[in-house]
Amino acid sequence: VQLQASGGGSVQPGGSLRLSCAASGLLLDYYAIGWFRQAPGKEREGVSYISHSEGATYRNYADSVKGRFTISRDPVYNTVYLQMNDLKPEDTAVYYCASYSFWAHPGRTWYEGRDYDYWGQGTQVTVSS
């Protein structure tokens, strides 16, 4: 399993970025994808989550990003996206995507990094004027 995160960069406050997490070795129909971030000196934080089961898509967001971030999936390209709008300086962090099989582990908690089995490399997001 490999997860490839990309799309980070530097933007001004109020700007937008779209992060991508390209997955190989797993199918999004059976695996949940979570986005996490870690700022210098801070603990890792669960940002968003997506899974798909029996025709329904499930999404979760941290309170700090609700209304500004949108997570989506493209099963054709086996890729998950995190659209980030109205970015704030406090969104500055390294962003990681991670995955686990929700079919095998339905009781895991989406925002707990320890519940994820596979991790991609990080992509830096910097929001500054």
Rosetta blueprint (number, residue, H / E / L):
1 V L
2 Q E
3 L E
4 Q E
5 A E
6 S E
7 G L
8 G L
9 G E
10 S E
11 V E
12 Q L
13 P L
14 G L
15 G L
16 S L
17 L E
18 R E
19 L E
20 S E
21 C E
22 A E
23 A E
24 S E
25 G L
26 L L
27 L L
28 L L
29 D L
30 Y L
31 Y E
32 A E
33 I E
34 G E
35 W E
36 F E
37 R E
38 Q E
39 A L
40 P L
41 G L
42 K L
43 E L
44 R L
45 E E
46 G E
47 V E
48 S E
49 Y E
50 I E
51 S E
52 H E
53 S E
54 E L
55 G L
56 A E
57 T E
58 Y E
59 R E
60 N E
61 Y E
62 A L
63 D L
64 S L
65 V L
66 K L
67 G L
68 R L
69 F E
70 T E
71 I E
72 S E
73 R E
74 D E
75 P L
76 V L
77 Y L
78 N L
79 T E
80 V E
81 Y E
82 L E
83 Q E
84 M E
85 N L
86 D L
87 L L
88 K L
89 P H
90 E H
91 D H
92 T L
93 A E
94 V E
95 Y E
96 Y E
97 C E
98 A E
99 S E
100 Y E
101 S E
102 F L
103 W L
104 A L
105 H L
106 P L
107 G L
108 R L
109 T L
110 W L
111 Y L
112 E L
113 G H
114 R H
115 D H
116 Y L
117 D L
118 Y E
119 W E
120 G L
121 Q L
122 G L
123 T E
124 Q E
125 V E
126 T E
127 V E
128 S L
129 S L
